[in-house]
Amino acid sequence: MEESVFIRYDETFIRRYKELGTLIEEGDKAKLHRFLIENFDCVFKLNQVYWKLAAGGYEQAFTQVGEDVRRELARPLSHRQYRLVEQAFSAREEEDIISSVWDFLNDCDRIYEKKVMSAAEVNCFSLILEEVYCCLVRGLTKEEQAARFAHPQEE
């Protein structure tokens, strides 16, 4: 995913989102983990950028974008998204934790109506993603974890 000041729900993002759903259904944790790292890790960095921008005032950073994008960036979470954050941290079943990352993005099919990921979504998605990462490595030995985190050129 390209580095940007915001994440667009463009064709590439939607394709990756659909791929994510397929990988979750397949149940291959190592493959899913690698895919999440390669395609969604940028959310962690962007979350930190948003916190820095918030300290200095968002207005300066987003003057070059249109009003519709600025509105989307300020969009609050839906009630369902709040519940999915809670589910990710209180679920007892691994499948519920893992699927919460896809469900959060889907937001009752609202993903197809959105232009960009809001600052609130970036923040909460990064929390859910971290919990999913923890779930995906739980029970692995240190060697297995190291192999899972290795970059492809190191393998």
Residue pairs with C-beta under 8 A, 6 or more apart in sequence:
1 7
1 12
1 13
1 16
1 39
1 40
1 42
3 42
3 45
4 46
5 46
5 49
5 53
5 61
5 62
6 46
6 65
6 69
6 73
6 116
6 117
7 13
7 42
7 43
7 46
7 116
7 117
7 122
8 115
8 116
9 111
9 112
9 114
9 115
9 116
9 117
14 111
14 112
16 39
16 40
17 102
17 105
17 106
17 111
19 35
19 39
20 32
20 35
20 36
20 39
20 40
20 101
20 102
20 105
21 102
23 31
23 32
23 35
24 32
24 98
24 99
24 101
24 102
26 32
29 136
30 148
32 98
32 136
33 133
33 136
33 137
33 148
34 148
36 101
36 129
36 132
36 133
36 136
37 149
40 125
40 129
43 117
43 122
43 125
43 126
43 129
44 126
44 129
44 130
46 122
47 122
47 123
47 126
50 119
50 122
50 123
53 60
53 61
54 119
58 73
58 119
62 69
62 70
62 73
65 73
68 115
69 115
69 116
72 114
72 115
72 116
72 118
73 116
73 118
73 119
74 118
74 119
75 114
75 118
75 120
75 121
76 118
76 120
77 85
77 118
77 120
77 121
77 124
78 107
78 108
78 110
80 107
80 108
81 104
81 107
81 121
81 124
82 124
84 100
84 103
84 104
84 128
85 100
85 104
85 124
85 127
85 128
87 96
87 97
87 100
88 97
88 100
88 101
88 104
88 127
88 128
88 131
88 132
89 127
89 131
91 97
91 100
94 135
94 138
97 131
97 132
97 135
98 132
98 135
98 136
100 128
100 131
100 132
101 125
101 128
101 129
101 132
104 121
104 124
104 125
104 128
105 111
105 125
107 114
117 125
136 148
137 145
137 148
140 148
147 155
